[in-house]
Amino acid sequence: MTRIERLQKRLPKLYIDAFLVTSHDNIFYLTGFDLMEGDGYLLVTANDAIIVSDDRYQLALEEFENDEVVATITRDYYGALNRICQALKVTVLGYEDTISYRLYDILDEVMVADIVPFTNLVEKMRMVKDSGELVKLQRAADLQAQGYQYILGQVHPGMTERALANRLDFWMKEHGASGASFPTIIASGANSAKPHATAGNRVIADGDVVTLDFGYFVDGYTADMTRTFAIGSIDPELRDVYEIVNTARQQVIDHIHVGIHGDTLDAYGRQLIATAGYGDEFNHGMGHGIGLAVHELPASYGPATTDVKLHNNEVVTVEPGIYIPEIGGVRIEDDVVVTHGGSRVLTTAPTDLLIVGD
């Protein structure tokens, strides 16, 4: 059964006649066609799948090989939607509740059919990966591991965080990545105590720890990896913190299995960090789902996520961290497939503390 067929099968149970897909990632997931956000939509009815866009995409849609999908070319996207729905006798239309208020206002104005919002309808389909998706995620993870090795050979005292990020970006794109899935984090020295510091003008110095957190798309799918390394001799406390974080990461990975709840899984790493005396210095969730987006379902899991339960072939990150103000921080992140047999780690880069310049 195709992805579109799976969605079509659900429509009667949702008491809707059709579903409007406007999210770029969801259109790509369902059809394989790369339609930029805002340049049209996909309408899925019980028997049809129709991409509506304008003449900028006409040639690409003519060349698009997908027997399930037909195309309509128009500049009047939502007038066409209303006409199509009337012709197909759609009386109740579902739509993604992530649309802008402006688009909602347009739908409310032009549609004869009743419109009903849905939360994460296609996103929930995307949670469980098929074999082809896992292959693409492994490719992305492998390329990031290679990119990390490249950076270890490039970094040296005196260069800025931004310069290092630029070198990584060039290397990743030269070797098959289409682009970053989020702004690369390169946080050195005291900046590494900020979990979401972006690469800036700080000059990397001897004695720094450097946290590198990056994600790049390969064939539409993104891995997400963090490594922390040292430049020369670092604060002994940070060496100890590194071992605590690395052990916590492995503890969580060792306990991943189908059916475990997010809060239970989180506790295996968080309790270890708290017992070591750094509970207050771990101030974010343990991980999140990845795939076509760097943050997707299953949602971020942490101490309060009793409603997150892992399923076979979901892919999640495991990324504990400890952040000590004015001194520095450590985060280590792997991408992991949930299986009935436990966990399968996609990230191949080493996790031992690496000292650049030793």
Contacts in CASP RR format, 6 or more apart in sequence:
PFRMAT RR
TARGET T0000
AUTHOR 0000-0000-0000
METHOD contacts of the structure
MODEL  1
MTRIERLQKRLPKLYIDAFLVTSHDNIFYLTGFDLMEGDGYLLVTANDAI
IVSDDRYQLALEEFENDEVVATITRDYYGALNRICQALKVTVLGYEDTIS
YRLYDILDEVMVADIVPFTNLVEKMRMVKDSGELVKLQRAADLQAQGYQY
ILGQVHPGMTERALANRLDFWMKEHGASGASFPTIIASGANSAKPHATAG
NRVIADGDVVTLDFGYFVDGYTADMTRTFAIGSIDPELRDVYEIVNTARQ
QVIDHIHVGIHGDTLDAYGRQLIATAGYGDEFNHGMGHGIGLAVHELPAS
YGPATTDVKLHNNEVVTVEPGIYIPEIGGVRIEDDVVVTHGGSRVLTTAP
TDLLIVGD
1 9 0 8 1.000
2 68 0 8 1.000
3 29 0 8 1.000
3 30 0 8 1.000
3 125 0 8 1.000
4 30 0 8 1.000
4 31 0 8 1.000
4 44 0 8 1.000
4 49 0 8 1.000
4 68 0 8 1.000
4 69 0 8 1.000
5 68 0 8 1.000
6 125 0 8 1.000
7 19 0 8 1.000
7 30 0 8 1.000
7 44 0 8 1.000
7 121 0 8 1.000
7 122 0 8 1.000
7 125 0 8 1.000
8 44 0 8 1.000
8 45 0 8 1.000
8 46 0 8 1.000
8 47 0 8 1.000
10 121 0 8 1.000
11 17 0 8 1.000
11 18 0 8 1.000
11 19 0 8 1.000
11 44 0 8 1.000
11 45 0 8 1.000
11 46 0 8 1.000
12 46 0 8 1.000
14 94 0 8 1.000
14 118 0 8 1.000
14 121 0 8 1.000
15 92 0 8 1.000
16 92 0 8 1.000
16 93 0 8 1.000
16 94 0 8 1.000
16 116 0 8 1.000
17 45 0 8 1.000
17 46 0 8 1.000
17 85 0 8 1.000
17 88 0 8 1.000
17 89 0 8 1.000
17 90 0 8 1.000
17 91 0 8 1.000
17 92 0 8 1.000
17 93 0 8 1.000
17 113 0 8 1.000
18 43 0 8 1.000
18 44 0 8 1.000
18 45 0 8 1.000
18 46 0 8 1.000
18 85 0 8 1.000
18 88 0 8 1.000
18 90 0 8 1.000
18 92 0 8 1.000
18 93 0 8 1.000
18 94 0 8 1.000
18 113 0 8 1.000
19 43 0 8 1.000
19 44 0 8 1.000
19 93 0 8 1.000
19 94 0 8 1.000
19 95 0 8 1.000
19 118 0 8 1.000
19 121 0 8 1.000
20 41 0 8 1.000
20 42 0 8 1.000
20 43 0 8 1.000
20 81 0 8 1.000
20 93 0 8 1.000
20 94 0 8 1.000
20 95 0 8 1.000
20 96 0 8 1.000
20 107 0 8 1.000
21 27 0 8 1.000
21 30 0 8 1.000
21 41 0 8 1.000
21 42 0 8 1.000
21 43 0 8 1.000
21 44 0 8 1.000
21 96 0 8 1.000
21 122 0 8 1.000
22 37 0 8 1.000
22 38 0 8 1.000
22 40 0 8 1.000
22 41 0 8 1.000
22 95 0 8 1.000
22 96 0 8 1.000
22 98 0 8 1.000
22 99 0 8 1.000
22 103 0 8 1.000
23 37 0 8 1.000
23 96 0 8 1.000
23 98 0 8 1.000
23 122 0 8 1.000
24 34 0 8 1.000
24 35 0 8 1.000
24 36 0 8 1.000
24 37 0 8 1.000
24 38 0 8 1.000
25 126 0 8 1.000
25 292 0 8 1.000
25 293 0 8 1.000
25 296 0 8 1.000
26 42 0 8 1.000
26 96 0 8 1.000
26 122 0 8 1.000
26 123 0 8 1.000
26 126 0 8 1.000
27 33 0 8 1.000
27 35 0 8 1.000
27 41 0 8 1.000
27 42 0 8 1.000
27 51 0 8 1.000
28 34 0 8 1.000
28 35 0 8 1.000
28 220 0 8 1.000
28 292 0 8 1.000
29 122 0 8 1.000
29 125 0 8 1.000
29 126 0 8 1.000
29 292 0 8 1.000
30 42 0 8 1.000
30 44 0 8 1.000
30 49 0 8 1.000
30 122 0 8 1.000
31 42 0 8 1.000
31 49 0 8 1.000
31 51 0 8 1.000
31 66 0 8 1.000
31 68 0 8 1.000
31 69 0 8 1.000
32 66 0 8 1.000
33 51 0 8 1.000
33 60 0 8 1.000
33 61 0 8 1.000
33 64 0 8 1.000
33 66 0 8 1.000
33 69 0 8 1.000
35 41 0 8 1.000
35 42 0 8 1.000
35 51 0 8 1.000
35 53 0 8 1.000
35 57 0 8 1.000
39 53 0 8 1.000
39 54 0 8 1.000
39 56 0 8 1.000
39 57 0 8 1.000
40 51 0 8 1.000
40 52 0 8 1.000
40 53 0 8 1.000
40 54 0 8 1.000
40 77 0 8 1.000
41 51 0 8 1.000
41 52 0 8 1.000
41 77 0 8 1.000
41 81 0 8 1.000
42 49 0 8 1.000
42 50 0 8 1.000
42 51 0 8 1.000
42 52 0 8 1.000
42 69 0 8 1.000
43 49 0 8 1.000
43 50 0 8 1.000
43 52 0 8 1.000
43 81 0 8 1.000
43 84 0 8 1.000
43 85 0 8 1.000
44 50 0 8 1.000
45 88 0 8 1.000
45 90 0 8 1.000
48 70 0 8 1.000
48 88 0 8 1.000
49 68 0 8 1.000
49 69 0 8 1.000
49 70 0 8 1.000
50 69 0 8 1.000
50 70 0 8 1.000
50 71 0 8 1.000
50 72 0 8 1.000
50 84 0 8 1.000
51 61 0 8 1.000
51 69 0 8 1.000
51 70 0 8 1.000
51 71 0 8 1.000
51 72 0 8 1.000
52 71 0 8 1.000
52 72 0 8 1.000
52 74 0 8 1.000
52 77 0 8 1.000
52 80 0 8 1.000
52 81 0 8 1.000
52 84 0 8 1.000
53 61 0 8 1.000
53 71 0 8 1.000
53 72 0 8 1.000
53 73 0 8 1.000
53 77 0 8 1.000
54 73 0 8 1.000
54 74 0 8 1.000
54 75 0 8 1.000
54 77 0 8 1.000
55 73 0 8 1.000
55 75 0 8 1.000
57 71 0 8 1.000
57 73 0 8 1.000
58 71 0 8 1.000
58 73 0 8 1.000
61 71 0 8 1.000
61 73 0 8 1.000
62 71 0 8 1.000
64 71 0 8 1.000
72 80 0 8 1.000
72 84 0 8 1.000
74 80 0 8 1.000
78 106 0 8 1.000
78 107 0 8 1.000
78 110 0 8 1.000
78 111 0 8 1.000
79 110 0 8 1.000
81 107 0 8 1.000
81 110 0 8 1.000
81 111 0 8 1.000
82 110 0 8 1.000
82 111 0 8 1.000
82 112 0 8 1.000
82 113 0 8 1.000
84 90 0 8 1.000
85 93 0 8 1.000
85 111 0 8 1.000
85 112 0 8 1.000
85 113 0 8 1.000
86 112 0 8 1.000
86 113 0 8 1.000
90 113 0 8 1.000
91 113 0 8 1.000
91 114 0 8 1.000
92 113 0 8 1.000
92 114 0 8 1.000
92 116 0 8 1.000
93 111 0 8 1.000
93 113 0 8 1.000
93 114 0 8 1.000
93 115 0 8 1.000
93 116 0 8 1.000
94 115 0 8 1.000
94 116 0 8 1.000
94 117 0 8 1.000
94 118 0 8 1.000
95 107 0 8 1.000
95 115 0 8 1.000
95 116 0 8 1.000
95 117 0 8 1.000
95 118 0 8 1.000
96 117 0 8 1.000
96 118 0 8 1.000
96 121 0 8 1.000
96 122 0 8 1.000
97 117 0 8 1.000
97 118 0 8 1.000
97 119 0 8 1.000
99 107 0 8 1.000
107 115 0 8 1.000
108 115 0 8 1.000
120 297 0 8 1.000
123 296 0 8 1.000
123 297 0 8 1.000
124 297 0 8 1.000
126 291 0 8 1.000
126 292 0 8 1.000
126 296 0 8 1.000
126 297 0 8 1.000
127 289 0 8 1.000
127 296 0 8 1.000
127 297 0 8 1.000
127 298 0 8 1.000
127 311 0 8 1.000
127 314 0 8 1.000
128 311 0 8 1.000
128 312 0 8 1.000
128 313 0 8 1.000
128 314 0 8 1.000
129 137 0 8 1.000
129 291 0 8 1.000
129 313 0 8 1.000
129 314 0 8 1.000
129 315 0 8 1.000
129 337 0 8 1.000
130 313 0 8 1.000
133 221 0 8 1.000
133 291 0 8 1.000
134 313 0 8 1.000
134 315 0 8 1.000
134 337 0 8 1.000
136 218 0 8 1.000
136 219 0 8 1.000
136 220 0 8 1.000
136 221 0 8 1.000
137 221 0 8 1.000
137 223 0 8 1.000
137 290 0 8 1.000
137 291 0 8 1.000
137 315 0 8 1.000
137 335 0 8 1.000
137 337 0 8 1.000
137 346 0 8 1.000
138 346 0 8 1.000
139 218 0 8 1.000
139 219 0 8 1.000
139 221 0 8 1.000
140 177 0 8 1.000
140 215 0 8 1.000
140 216 0 8 1.000
140 217 0 8 1.000
140 218 0 8 1.000
140 219 0 8 1.000
140 221 0 8 1.000
140 222 0 8 1.000
140 223 0 8 1.000
141 223 0 8 1.000
141 225 0 8 1.000
141 335 0 8 1.000
141 346 0 8 1.000
141 347 0 8 1.000
141 348 0 8 1.000
142 348 0 8 1.000
143 172 0 8 1.000
143 175 0 8 1.000
143 176 0 8 1.000
143 177 0 8 1.000
143 216 0 8 1.000
143 218 0 8 1.000
143 223 0 8 1.000
144 172 0 8 1.000
144 214 0 8 1.000
144 215 0 8 1.000
144 216 0 8 1.000
144 223 0 8 1.000
144 225 0 8 1.000
144 347 0 8 1.000
144 349 0 8 1.000
145 225 0 8 1.000
145 347 0 8 1.000
145 348 0 8 1.000
145 349 0 8 1.000
146 175 0 8 1.000
147 168 0 8 1.000
147 171 0 8 1.000
147 172 0 8 1.000
147 175 0 8 1.000
148 212 0 8 1.000
148 225 0 8 1.000
148 227 0 8 1.000
148 349 0 8 1.000
149 349 0 8 1.000
150 167 0 8 1.000
150 168 0 8 1.000
150 171 0 8 1.000
151 164 0 8 1.000
151 167 0 8 1.000
151 168 0 8 1.000
151 171 0 8 1.000
151 212 0 8 1.000
152 229 0 8 1.000
152 354 0 8 1.000
152 356 0 8 1.000
153 356 0 8 1.000
154 164 0 8 1.000
154 167 0 8 1.000
155 164 0 8 1.000
155 204 0 8 1.000
155 210 0 8 1.000
155 229 0 8 1.000
155 231 0 8 1.000
155 356 0 8 1.000
156 204 0 8 1.000
156 231 0 8 1.000
156 356 0 8 1.000
157 203 0 8 1.000
157 204 0 8 1.000
157 205 0 8 1.000
157 206 0 8 1.000
157 208 0 8 1.000
157 231 0 8 1.000
158 203 0 8 1.000
158 204 0 8 1.000
158 205 0 8 1.000
159 203 0 8 1.000
159 204 0 8 1.000
160 199 0 8 1.000
160 200 0 8 1.000
160 201 0 8 1.000
160 202 0 8 1.000
160 203 0 8 1.000
160 204 0 8 1.000
161 186 0 8 1.000
161 187 0 8 1.000
161 188 0 8 1.000
161 191 0 8 1.000
161 199 0 8 1.000
161 200 0 8 1.000
161 201 0 8 1.000
161 202 0 8 1.000
161 204 0 8 1.000
162 186 0 8 1.000
162 199 0 8 1.000
162 200 0 8 1.000
162 201 0 8 1.000
164 186 0 8 1.000
164 199 0 8 1.000
164 204 0 8 1.000
165 184 0 8 1.000
165 186 0 8 1.000
165 199 0 8 1.000
165 200 0 8 1.000
168 184 0 8 1.000
168 186 0 8 1.000
168 212 0 8 1.000
168 214 0 8 1.000
169 179 0 8 1.000
169 180 0 8 1.000
169 184 0 8 1.000
172 179 0 8 1.000
172 180 0 8 1.000
172 214 0 8 1.000
172 216 0 8 1.000
173 179 0 8 1.000
176 218 0 8 1.000
177 216 0 8 1.000
177 217 0 8 1.000
177 218 0 8 1.000
178 216 0 8 1.000
178 217 0 8 1.000
178 218 0 8 1.000
178 220 0 8 1.000
179 216 0 8 1.000
179 217 0 8 1.000
180 214 0 8 1.000
180 215 0 8 1.000
180 216 0 8 1.000
180 217 0 8 1.000
181 215 0 8 1.000
181 216 0 8 1.000
181 217 0 8 1.000
181 222 0 8 1.000
181 224 0 8 1.000
181 293 0 8 1.000
181 294 0 8 1.000
182 214 0 8 1.000
182 215 0 8 1.000
182 294 0 8 1.000
183 198 0 8 1.000
183 199 0 8 1.000
184 198 0 8 1.000
184 199 0 8 1.000
184 212 0 8 1.000
184 213 0 8 1.000
184 214 0 8 1.000
184 215 0 8 1.000
185 196 0 8 1.000
185 197 0 8 1.000
185 198 0 8 1.000
185 199 0 8 1.000
185 211 0 8 1.000
185 212 0 8 1.000
185 213 0 8 1.000
185 214 0 8 1.000
185 226 0 8 1.000
186 199 0 8 1.000
186 200 0 8 1.000
186 210 0 8 1.000
186 211 0 8 1.000
186 212 0 8 1.000
187 194 0 8 1.000
187 197 0 8 1.000
187 199 0 8 1.000
187 210 0 8 1.000
187 211 0 8 1.000
187 213 0 8 1.000
188 202 0 8 1.000
188 204 0 8 1.000
188 205 0 8 1.000
188 208 0 8 1.000
188 209 0 8 1.000
188 210 0 8 1.000
188 211 0 8 1.000
188 231 0 8 1.000
189 202 0 8 1.000
189 204 0 8 1.000
189 205 0 8 1.000
189 207 0 8 1.000
189 208 0 8 1.000
189 209 0 8 1.000
189 210 0 8 1.000
189 328 0 8 1.000
190 325 0 8 1.000
190 326 0 8 1.000
190 327 0 8 1.000
190 328 0 8 1.000
191 197 0 8 1.000
191 202 0 8 1.000
191 328 0 8 1.000
192 208 0 8 1.000
192 209 0 8 1.000
192 210 0 8 1.000
192 211 0 8 1.000
192 228 0 8 1.000
192 323 0 8 1.000
192 328 0 8 1.000
192 329 0 8 1.000
192 330 0 8 1.000
193 323 0 8 1.000
193 324 0 8 1.000
193 325 0 8 1.000
193 326 0 8 1.000
193 327 0 8 1.000
193 328 0 8 1.000
193 329 0 8 1.000
194 323 0 8 1.000
195 283 0 8 1.000
195 284 0 8 1.000
195 321 0 8 1.000
195 323 0 8 1.000
195 331 0 8 1.000
204 210 0 8 1.000
204 231 0 8 1.000
205 231 0 8 1.000
206 231 0 8 1.000
206 232 0 8 1.000
206 233 0 8 1.000
207 230 0 8 1.000
207 231 0 8 1.000
207 232 0 8 1.000
207 233 0 8 1.000
207 234 0 8 1.000
207 235 0 8 1.000
208 230 0 8 1.000
208 231 0 8 1.000
208 234 0 8 1.000
209 228 0 8 1.000
209 229 0 8 1.000
209 230 0 8 1.000
209 231 0 8 1.000
209 234 0 8 1.000
209 238 0 8 1.000
209 242 0 8 1.000
209 328 0 8 1.000
209 329 0 8 1.000
209 330 0 8 1.000
210 228 0 8 1.000
210 229 0 8 1.000
210 230 0 8 1.000
210 231 0 8 1.000
211 226 0 8 1.000
211 227 0 8 1.000
211 228 0 8 1.000
211 329 0 8 1.000
211 330 0 8 1.000
211 331 0 8 1.000
212 226 0 8 1.000
212 227 0 8 1.000
212 228 0 8 1.000
212 229 0 8 1.000
213 224 0 8 1.000
213 225 0 8 1.000
213 226 0 8 1.000
213 331 0 8 1.000
213 333 0 8 1.000
214 224 0 8 1.000
214 225 0 8 1.000
214 226 0 8 1.000
215 222 0 8 1.000
215 223 0 8 1.000
215 224 0 8 1.000
215 225 0 8 1.000
215 294 0 8 1.000
216 222 0 8 1.000
216 223 0 8 1.000
220 292 0 8 1.000
221 291 0 8 1.000
221 292 0 8 1.000
222 290 0 8 1.000
222 291 0 8 1.000
222 292 0 8 1.000
222 293 0 8 1.000
222 294 0 8 1.000
223 290 0 8 1.000
223 335 0 8 1.000
223 346 0 8 1.000
223 347 0 8 1.000
224 290 0 8 1.000
224 294 0 8 1.000
224 317 0 8 1.000
224 333 0 8 1.000
224 335 0 8 1.000
225 333 0 8 1.000
225 334 0 8 1.000
225 335 0 8 1.000
225 347 0 8 1.000
225 349 0 8 1.000
226 319 0 8 1.000
226 331 0 8 1.000
226 332 0 8 1.000
226 333 0 8 1.000
227 332 0 8 1.000
227 333 0 8 1.000
227 349 0 8 1.000
227 351 0 8 1.000
227 354 0 8 1.000
228 242 0 8 1.000
228 245 0 8 1.000
228 329 0 8 1.000
228 330 0 8 1.000
228 331 0 8 1.000
228 332 0 8 1.000
228 353 0 8 1.000
229 353 0 8 1.000
229 354 0 8 1.000
229 355 0 8 1.000
229 356 0 8 1.000
230 238 0 8 1.000
230 353 0 8 1.000
230 354 0 8 1.000
230 355 0 8 1.000
230 356 0 8 1.000
231 355 0 8 1.000
231 356 0 8 1.000
231 357 0 8 1.000
232 355 0 8 1.000
232 356 0 8 1.000
232 357 0 8 1.000
232 358 0 8 1.000
233 355 0 8 1.000
234 355 0 8 1.000
235 327 0 8 1.000
235 328 0 8 1.000
237 324 0 8 1.000
237 327 0 8 1.000
238 324 0 8 1.000
238 327 0 8 1.000
238 328 0 8 1.000
238 329 0 8 1.000
238 330 0 8 1.000
239 353 0 8 1.000
241 278 0 8 1.000
241 322 0 8 1.000
241 324 0 8 1.000
241 329 0 8 1.000
241 330 0 8 1.000
242 330 0 8 1.000
242 353 0 8 1.000
243 353 0 8 1.000
244 272 0 8 1.000
244 273 0 8 1.000
244 276 0 8 1.000
244 278 0 8 1.000
244 322 0 8 1.000
245 273 0 8 1.000
245 320 0 8 1.000
245 321 0 8 1.000
245 322 0 8 1.000
245 330 0 8 1.000
245 331 0 8 1.000
245 332 0 8 1.000
246 332 0 8 1.000
246 351 0 8 1.000
246 352 0 8 1.000
246 353 0 8 1.000
247 272 0 8 1.000
248 268 0 8 1.000
248 269 0 8 1.000
248 270 0 8 1.000
248 272 0 8 1.000
248 273 0 8 1.000
248 320 0 8 1.000
248 321 0 8 1.000
249 269 0 8 1.000
249 318 0 8 1.000
249 319 0 8 1.000
249 320 0 8 1.000
249 332 0 8 1.000
249 333 0 8 1.000
249 334 0 8 1.000
249 351 0 8 1.000
250 351 0 8 1.000
251 268 0 8 1.000
251 269 0 8 1.000
251 272 0 8 1.000
252 265 0 8 1.000
252 266 0 8 1.000
252 268 0 8 1.000
252 269 0 8 1.000
252 286 0 8 1.000
252 318 0 8 1.000
252 320 0 8 1.000
253 318 0 8 1.000
253 334 0 8 1.000
253 336 0 8 1.000
253 343 0 8 1.000
253 345 0 8 1.000
254 268 0 8 1.000
254 343 0 8 1.000
255 265 0 8 1.000
255 268 0 8 1.000
256 265 0 8 1.000
256 310 0 8 1.000
256 316 0 8 1.000
256 318 0 8 1.000
256 336 0 8 1.000
256 338 0 8 1.000
256 342 0 8 1.000
256 343 0 8 1.000
257 310 0 8 1.000
257 338 0 8 1.000
257 339 0 8 1.000
257 340 0 8 1.000
257 341 0 8 1.000
257 342 0 8 1.000
257 343 0 8 1.000
258 310 0 8 1.000
258 311 0 8 1.000
258 312 0 8 1.000
258 338 0 8 1.000
258 339 0 8 1.000
258 340 0 8 1.000
258 341 0 8 1.000
258 342 0 8 1.000
259 309 0 8 1.000
259 310 0 8 1.000
259 311 0 8 1.000
260 309 0 8 1.000
260 310 0 8 1.000
261 305 0 8 1.000
261 306 0 8 1.000
261 308 0 8 1.000
261 309 0 8 1.000
261 310 0 8 1.000
262 286 0 8 1.000
262 301 0 8 1.000
262 302 0 8 1.000
262 305 0 8 1.000
262 306 0 8 1.000
262 308 0 8 1.000
262 309 0 8 1.000
262 310 0 8 1.000
263 301 0 8 1.000
263 302 0 8 1.000
263 303 0 8 1.000
263 304 0 8 1.000
263 305 0 8 1.000
263 306 0 8 1.000
263 308 0 8 1.000
265 286 0 8 1.000
265 301 0 8 1.000
265 310 0 8 1.000
266 285 0 8 1.000
266 286 0 8 1.000
266 301 0 8 1.000
266 302 0 8 1.000
266 303 0 8 1.000
266 305 0 8 1.000
267 303 0 8 1.000
269 286 0 8 1.000
269 320 0 8 1.000
270 279 0 8 1.000
270 282 0 8 1.000
270 286 0 8 1.000
270 302 0 8 1.000
270 303 0 8 1.000
270 320 0 8 1.000
273 279 0 8 1.000
273 281 0 8 1.000
273 282 0 8 1.000
273 320 0 8 1.000
273 321 0 8 1.000
273 322 0 8 1.000
274 282 0 8 1.000
278 322 0 8 1.000
278 324 0 8 1.000
279 322 0 8 1.000
281 321 0 8 1.000
281 322 0 8 1.000
281 323 0 8 1.000
281 324 0 8 1.000
282 320 0 8 1.000
282 321 0 8 1.000
282 322 0 8 1.000
282 323 0 8 1.000
283 323 0 8 1.000
284 321 0 8 1.000
285 300 0 8 1.000
285 301 0 8 1.000
285 302 0 8 1.000
285 303 0 8 1.000
285 319 0 8 1.000
286 301 0 8 1.000
286 302 0 8 1.000
286 318 0 8 1.000
286 319 0 8 1.000
286 320 0 8 1.000
287 300 0 8 1.000
287 301 0 8 1.000
287 302 0 8 1.000
287 316 0 8 1.000
287 317 0 8 1.000
287 318 0 8 1.000
287 319 0 8 1.000
287 333 0 8 1.000
288 295 0 8 1.000
288 296 0 8 1.000
288 298 0 8 1.000
288 299 0 8 1.000
288 300 0 8 1.000
288 301 0 8 1.000
288 316 0 8 1.000
288 317 0 8 1.000
289 295 0 8 1.000
289 296 0 8 1.000
289 297 0 8 1.000
289 298 0 8 1.000
289 299 0 8 1.000
289 314 0 8 1.000
289 315 0 8 1.000
289 316 0 8 1.000
289 317 0 8 1.000
290 296 0 8 1.000
290 315 0 8 1.000
290 316 0 8 1.000
290 317 0 8 1.000
290 335 0 8 1.000
291 315 0 8 1.000
298 308 0 8 1.000
298 310 0 8 1.000
298 311 0 8 1.000
298 314 0 8 1.000
298 316 0 8 1.000
299 305 0 8 1.000
299 308 0 8 1.000
301 308 0 8 1.000
301 316 0 8 1.000
310 316 0 8 1.000
310 338 0 8 1.000
311 338 0 8 1.000
312 338 0 8 1.000
312 339 0 8 1.000
312 340 0 8 1.000
313 337 0 8 1.000
313 338 0 8 1.000
313 339 0 8 1.000
314 337 0 8 1.000
314 338 0 8 1.000
315 335 0 8 1.000
315 336 0 8 1.000
315 337 0 8 1.000
315 338 0 8 1.000
315 346 0 8 1.000
316 335 0 8 1.000
316 336 0 8 1.000
316 338 0 8 1.000
317 333 0 8 1.000
317 334 0 8 1.000
317 335 0 8 1.000
317 336 0 8 1.000
318 333 0 8 1.000
318 334 0 8 1.000
318 336 0 8 1.000
319 331 0 8 1.000
319 332 0 8 1.000
319 333 0 8 1.000
319 334 0 8 1.000
320 331 0 8 1.000
320 332 0 8 1.000
321 329 0 8 1.000
321 330 0 8 1.000
321 331 0 8 1.000
321 332 0 8 1.000
322 329 0 8 1.000
322 330 0 8 1.000
323 329 0 8 1.000
323 330 0 8 1.000
323 331 0 8 1.000
332 351 0 8 1.000
333 347 0 8 1.000
334 345 0 8 1.000
334 346 0 8 1.000
334 347 0 8 1.000
334 351 0 8 1.000
335 345 0 8 1.000
335 346 0 8 1.000
335 347 0 8 1.000
336 343 0 8 1.000
336 344 0 8 1.000
336 345 0 8 1.000
336 346 0 8 1.000
336 347 0 8 1.000
337 343 0 8 1.000
337 344 0 8 1.000
337 345 0 8 1.000
337 346 0 8 1.000
END
